[in-house]
Amino acid sequence: MKSKWKKGFFVLIGIDLLIVIFVLFMLLTPASDHSVPNQKDPAGEYVPFYVQSNKEDLNKLINYYLQKEAGNLPVDYQVKLGDKVELFGTIPFLSRDLNMKLTFEPEAQKNGDLILRQKTISAGRLHLPVSYVLKLIGDSYQLPSGVEIKPNNKLVYIDMQRLKFKSDTKVKVNKFDLKNDKIAFTLLVPVK
């Protein structure tokens, strides 16, 4: 009988020892790393929001922005998005105002800026050189900061980072496909 008690005692001690080893193993083994990664100080940084739009809504926004940017100055030009970007307005020529229409092909840049390459132009019935008309537009209109007319290259460069929006929000153009009405932006909202 003593040997059964001895065997039982050693089996019980063995089970207790296995439990203690298992508990120690679980306590001393490092947990898998589910910690939150180190985040940078948000001061001066931006949180991106991806936005898709359409031509109709963007037309309203662009022309509202142009009116607001002009302040008290009369704005006698308008931008319309169709299959291309169209600019309507008047330009002074020999003491008269000529009605003009320019069309541009938009091109989103990798850095988020937008290039408008001039495609067609009409200024009354006159056939004026494109570079001359673009220079007149640059000289005649109060353009928002960040919008540069480059007459010799026949384009308008829109530096999206220099455009001023409320609360220092910045915009990057991701896609500007007018034919398929697919327009996508990244709004960069400051988290200061």
NUMIGU-937817 format. One record per residue (C-alpha): chain; residue in one letter; z, x, y negated. Coordinates in Angstrom, 3 decimals, padded with zeros to 6 digits. Layout:
NUMIGU-937817
+-------+------+----------+----------+----------+
| romar | vose |       c3 |       c1 |       c2 |
+-------+------+----------+----------+----------+
|     A |    A |        Z |        X |        Y |
...
+-------+------+----------+----------+----------+
//
This chain:
NUMIGU-937817
+-------+------+----------+----------+----------+
| romar | vose |       c3 |       c1 |       c2 |
+-------+------+----------+----------+----------+
|     A |    M |  000.000 |  000.000 |  000.000 |
|     A |    K |  000.706 |  002.874 | -002.310 |
|     A |    S | -002.843 |  004.097 | -001.969 |
|     A |    K | -004.278 |  000.706 | -003.062 |
|     A |    W | -002.069 |  000.785 | -006.158 |
|     A |    K | -003.122 |  004.355 | -006.838 |
|     A |    K | -006.810 |  003.472 | -006.491 |
|     A |    G | -006.369 |  000.366 | -008.679 |
|     A |    F | -004.474 |  002.405 | -011.264 |
|     A |    F | -007.230 |  005.064 | -011.435 |
|     A |    V | -009.975 |  002.398 | -011.576 |
|     A |    L | -008.136 |  000.697 | -014.457 |
|     A |    I | -007.705 |  004.041 | -016.269 |
|     A |    G | -011.421 |  004.788 | -015.675 |
|     A |    I | -012.446 |  001.416 | -017.138 |
|     A |    D | -010.133 |  001.969 | -020.126 |
|     A |    L | -011.559 |  005.462 | -020.567 |
|     A |    L | -015.145 |  004.108 | -020.478 |
|     A |    I | -014.233 |  001.479 | -023.080 |
|     A |    V | -012.640 |  004.131 | -025.332 |
|     A |    I | -015.700 |  006.421 | -024.937 |
|     A |    F | -018.054 |  003.505 | -025.717 |
|     A |    V | -016.042 |  002.509 | -028.821 |
|     A |    L | -015.904 |  006.141 | -030.032 |
|     A |    F | -019.634 |  006.507 | -029.427 |
|     A |    M | -020.352 |  003.370 | -031.474 |
|     A |    L | -018.036 |  004.480 | -034.281 |
|     A |    L | -019.307 |  008.050 | -034.522 |
|     A |    T | -023.051 |  007.386 | -034.161 |
|     A |    P | -024.705 |  007.035 | -037.615 |
|     A |    A | -026.106 |  003.602 | -038.370 |
|     A |    S | -029.810 |  003.213 | -038.962 |
|     A |    D | -030.646 |  003.715 | -042.620 |
|     A |    H | -030.957 |  000.257 | -044.168 |
|     A |    S | -029.612 |  001.369 | -047.504 |
|     A |    V | -031.314 |  000.477 | -050.771 |
|     A |    P | -033.582 |  003.327 | -051.864 |
|     A |    N | -032.588 |  005.189 | -054.998 |
|     A |    Q | -033.987 |  003.332 | -057.957 |
|     A |    K | -034.978 |  005.069 | -061.121 |
|     A |    D | -033.304 |  004.196 | -064.371 |
|     A |    P | -035.293 |  001.190 | -065.643 |
|     A |    A | -035.119 |  002.305 | -069.287 |
|     A |    G | -038.652 |  002.652 | -070.585 |
|     A |    E | -040.240 |  001.363 | -067.393 |
|     A |    Y | -042.278 | -001.731 | -066.651 |
|     A |    V | -042.292 | -004.307 | -063.869 |
|     A |    P | -045.810 | -005.312 | -062.776 |
|     A |    F | -046.881 | -008.953 | -062.415 |
|     A |    Y | -050.323 | -009.682 | -061.009 |
|     A |    V | -052.156 | -012.531 | -062.733 |
|     A |    Q | -055.438 | -014.237 | -061.921 |
|     A |    S | -057.219 | -016.246 | -064.564 |
|     A |    N | -060.501 | -017.969 | -065.253 |
|     A |    K | -063.030 | -017.872 | -068.077 |
|     A |    E | -061.902 | -021.116 | -069.707 |
|     A |    D | -058.255 | -020.098 | -070.057 |
|     A |    L | -059.108 | -016.570 | -071.051 |
|     A |    N | -061.484 | -017.855 | -073.774 |
|     A |    K | -058.587 | -019.764 | -075.337 |
|     A |    L | -056.290 | -016.759 | -075.121 |
|     A |    I | -058.777 | -014.251 | -076.552 |
|     A |    N | -059.691 | -016.385 | -079.556 |
|     A |    Y | -056.054 | -017.274 | -080.238 |
|     A |    Y | -055.213 | -013.563 | -080.123 |
|     A |    L | -058.100 | -012.699 | -082.484 |
|     A |    Q | -056.994 | -015.372 | -084.997 |
|     A |    K | -053.395 | -014.185 | -084.835 |
|     A |    E | -054.384 | -010.527 | -085.168 |
|     A |    A | -056.448 | -011.269 | -088.269 |
|     A |    G | -053.401 | -012.727 | -090.038 |
|     A |    N | -054.408 | -014.209 | -093.397 |
|     A |    L | -057.907 | -012.743 | -093.320 |
|     A |    P | -060.668 | -015.214 | -092.493 |
|     A |    V | -062.128 | -014.537 | -089.058 |
|     A |    D | -065.790 | -015.389 | -088.883 |
|     A |    Y | -066.480 | -014.281 | -085.350 |
|     A |    Q | -065.714 | -015.685 | -081.942 |
|     A |    V | -065.755 | -014.329 | -078.403 |
|     A |    K | -066.962 | -016.535 | -075.572 |
|     A |    L | -066.889 | -015.712 | -071.880 |
|     A |    G | -069.810 | -017.081 | -069.880 |
|     A |    D | -071.707 | -015.061 | -067.286 |
|     A |    K | -071.386 | -012.274 | -069.839 |
|     A |    V | -069.129 | -011.643 | -072.830 |
|     A |    E | -070.728 | -013.170 | -075.937 |
|     A |    L | -069.808 | -012.348 | -079.527 |
|     A |    F | -070.870 | -014.829 | -082.218 |
|     A |    G | -070.450 | -014.205 | -085.911 |
|     A |    T | -072.104 | -013.189 | -089.131 |
|     A |    I | -072.851 | -009.774 | -090.573 |
|     A |    P | -073.674 | -008.914 | -094.175 |
|     A |    F | -077.237 | -007.717 | -094.687 |
|     A |    L | -078.900 | -007.295 | -098.091 |
|     A |    S | -076.468 | -009.670 | -099.860 |
|     A |    R | -076.865 | -012.340 | -097.173 |
|     A |    D | -074.934 | -013.205 | -094.073 |
|     A |    L | -076.953 | -013.118 | -090.879 |
|     A |    N | -075.920 | -015.116 | -087.838 |
|     A |    M | -075.667 | -012.869 | -084.848 |
|     A |    K | -075.079 | -013.086 | -081.150 |
|     A |    L | -074.388 | -010.124 | -078.934 |
|     A |    T | -073.926 | -010.203 | -075.186 |
|     A |    F | -071.998 | -007.606 | -073.249 |
|     A |    E | -071.551 | -006.758 | -069.598 |
|     A |    P | -067.831 | -006.219 | -068.891 |
|     A |    E | -066.695 | -003.304 | -066.754 |
|     A |    A | -063.061 | -002.851 | -065.660 |
|     A |    Q | -061.957 |  000.784 | -065.656 |
|     A |    K | -059.652 |  002.449 | -063.110 |
|     A |    N | -057.080 |  003.080 | -065.855 |
|     A |    G | -056.912 | -000.663 | -066.679 |
|     A |    D | -059.056 | -000.543 | -069.815 |
|     A |    L | -062.206 | -002.596 | -070.341 |
|     A |    I | -065.678 | -001.482 | -071.419 |
|     A |    L | -068.162 | -003.977 | -072.843 |
|     A |    R | -071.695 | -002.596 | -072.510 |
|     A |    Q | -074.088 | -004.198 | -074.988 |
|     A |    K | -076.952 | -006.070 | -073.264 |
|     A |    T | -078.734 | -008.295 | -075.802 |
|     A |    I | -078.592 | -008.811 | -079.545 |
|     A |    S | -079.967 | -011.339 | -081.977 |
|     A |    A | -079.374 | -011.190 | -085.730 |
|     A |    G | -081.291 | -013.967 | -087.413 |
|     A |    R | -084.967 | -013.231 | -086.851 |
|     A |    L | -084.601 | -009.554 | -087.575 |
|     A |    H | -084.987 | -006.921 | -084.927 |
|     A |    L | -082.292 | -004.466 | -085.915 |
|     A |    P | -081.282 | -001.434 | -083.875 |
|     A |    V | -078.276 | -002.109 | -081.652 |
|     A |    S | -076.374 |  000.909 | -082.953 |
|     A |    Y | -076.895 | -000.311 | -086.551 |
|     A |    V | -075.584 | -003.814 | -085.762 |
|     A |    L | -072.580 | -002.456 | -083.866 |
|     A |    K | -071.764 | -000.183 | -086.801 |
|     A |    L | -072.015 | -003.147 | -089.205 |
|     A |    I | -069.664 | -005.139 | -086.980 |
|     A |    G | -067.177 | -002.273 | -086.911 |
|     A |    D | -067.346 | -001.953 | -090.695 |
|     A |    S | -067.280 | -005.705 | -091.424 |
|     A |    Y | -064.542 | -007.026 | -089.165 |
|     A |    Q | -060.850 | -006.394 | -088.846 |
|     A |    L | -060.637 | -005.503 | -085.155 |
|     A |    P | -057.362 | -005.408 | -083.227 |
|     A |    S | -055.893 | -001.949 | -082.655 |
|     A |    G | -057.182 | -000.667 | -079.358 |
|     A |    V | -060.671 | -002.129 | -079.813 |
|     A |    E | -063.178 |  000.604 | -080.629 |
|     A |    I | -066.849 |  000.033 | -081.308 |
|     A |    K | -068.986 |  002.977 | -080.232 |
|     A |    P | -072.411 |  002.289 | -081.774 |
|     A |    N | -074.162 |  005.377 | -080.400 |
|     A |    N | -073.103 |  004.497 | -076.844 |
|     A |    K | -073.898 |  000.781 | -077.379 |
|     A |    L | -070.486 | -000.323 | -076.155 |
|     A |    V | -067.093 | -001.660 | -077.128 |
|     A |    Y | -064.111 |  000.111 | -075.590 |
|     A |    I | -060.905 | -001.913 | -075.251 |
|     A |    D | -057.881 |  000.317 | -074.757 |
|     A |    M | -055.568 | -002.245 | -073.166 |
|     A |    Q | -052.491 | -000.033 | -073.590 |
|     A |    R | -052.890 | -000.066 | -077.382 |
|     A |    L | -053.197 | -003.839 | -077.713 |
|     A |    K | -049.979 | -005.304 | -079.127 |
|     A |    F | -048.365 | -008.186 | -077.262 |
|     A |    K | -044.988 | -009.848 | -077.592 |
|     A |    S | -041.976 | -007.964 | -076.245 |
|     A |    D | -044.011 | -004.786 | -075.652 |
|     A |    T | -045.777 | -006.264 | -072.625 |
|     A |    K | -048.828 | -004.258 | -071.619 |
|     A |    V | -051.931 | -005.398 | -069.763 |
|     A |    K | -054.220 | -003.634 | -067.319 |
|     A |    V | -057.528 | -005.145 | -066.235 |
|     A |    N | -057.955 | -005.106 | -062.457 |
|     A |    K | -061.088 | -007.223 | -062.082 |
|     A |    F | -063.432 | -008.797 | -064.615 |
|     A |    D | -066.153 | -010.570 | -062.613 |
|     A |    L | -067.462 | -013.303 | -064.913 |
|     A |    K | -070.303 | -014.441 | -062.651 |
|     A |    N | -067.841 | -015.410 | -059.907 |
|     A |    D | -065.085 | -016.394 | -062.384 |
|     A |    K | -062.678 | -013.858 | -060.853 |
|     A |    I | -060.543 | -012.243 | -063.506 |
|     A |    A | -057.393 | -010.362 | -062.561 |
|     A |    F | -054.823 | -008.502 | -064.662 |
|     A |    T | -051.576 | -006.676 | -064.191 |
|     A |    L | -048.958 | -007.601 | -066.785 |
|     A |    L | -046.497 | -004.766 | -067.304 |
|     A |    V | -043.259 | -006.266 | -068.585 |
|     A |    P | -040.661 | -003.841 | -069.967 |
|     A |    V | -037.227 | -003.748 | -068.361 |
|     A |    K | -035.257 | -002.002 | -071.088 |
+-------+------+----------+----------+----------+
//
